[in-house]
Amino acid sequence: MSAIKYKVNLNTNEKQMLQVIVQKGKSAARSQTRARILLKAAEGLRDQDIIDALNVSPSMVAKTRQRCVEEGPESALKDHPRPGKTPKLTDKQAAHLIAVACSDAPDGHDHWTLRLLADKVVELNYADSCSYETIRQLLKKHA
């Protein structure tokens, strides 16, 4: 049997906080599962026992233990921000563009097209460039 690399030690307040999360059932399912993992780890259960009891992956147990020891139980309950490209438009700019799309079309056009809206983004100096696909995704998300 291998030794536990990250041993979870919780004080009384931390245990109570985790038990409230589990008992209320108002938080995200992932947070509740992580709270259950931490409570079982604090009881001294091995990873395999936790995996069997909660039907979770070995990596979830290992990562939750590690984050609890390194960053604290509150941090272990939440996801880290995921990497990725920042959006071209802010929420305020997107709302303004949606308002433009709902307004009358420019002269010579019956309606706003995705390409016209993409050109409008550049015209308004919201971005140096913008593809019609970006506009399509934005409108689909806010439809």
FENCORZI-V978294 format. One record per backbone hydrogen bond with DSSP energy under -1.0 kcal/mol. NH is the residue of the N-H (numbers start at 0). CO is the residue of the C=O. E is the energy in kcal/mol with one decimal. If there is no record, write none. Layout:
NH | CO | E
NH | CO | E
This chain:
14 | 10 | -2.3
15 | 11 | -2.4
16 | 12 | -2.4
17 | 13 | -2.3
18 | 14 | -2.5
19 | 15 | -2.3
20 | 16 | -1.8
21 | 17 | -2.1
22 | 18 | -2.7
23 | 19 | -2.7
24 | 20 | -1.4
31 | 27 | -2.2
32 | 28 | -2.5
33 | 29 | -2.4
34 | 30 | -2.3
35 | 31 | -2.3
36 | 32 | -2.3
37 | 33 | -2.5
38 | 34 | -2.3
39 | 35 | -2.4
40 | 36 | -2.6
41 | 37 | -2.3
42 | 38 | -1.1
43 | 40 | -1.0
44 | 39 | -1.9
49 | 45 | -1.9
50 | 46 | -2.7
51 | 47 | -2.4
52 | 48 | -2.3
53 | 49 | -2.6
54 | 50 | -1.5
60 | 56 | -1.6
61 | 57 | -2.4
62 | 58 | -2.8
63 | 59 | -2.2
64 | 60 | -2.5
65 | 61 | -2.5
66 | 62 | -2.7
67 | 63 | -2.0
68 | 64 | -2.4
69 | 65 | -2.7
70 | 66 | -2.7
71 | 67 | -1.2
75 | 71 | -1.6
76 | 72 | -1.0
93 | 89 | -2.6
94 | 90 | -2.4
95 | 91 | -2.1
96 | 92 | -2.4
97 | 93 | -2.3
98 | 94 | -2.0
99 | 95 | -2.1
100 | 96 | -2.3
101 | 97 | -1.4
108 | 105 | -1.8
116 | 112 | -2.3
117 | 113 | -2.3
118 | 114 | -2.2
119 | 115 | -1.9
120 | 116 | -1.9
121 | 117 | -1.4
122 | 118 | -2.5
123 | 119 | -2.4
124 | 121 | -1.4
125 | 120 | -2.3
134 | 130 | -1.3
135 | 131 | -2.4
136 | 132 | -2.4
137 | 133 | -2.1
138 | 134 | -2.7
139 | 135 | -2.4
140 | 136 | -2.3
141 | 137 | -1.5
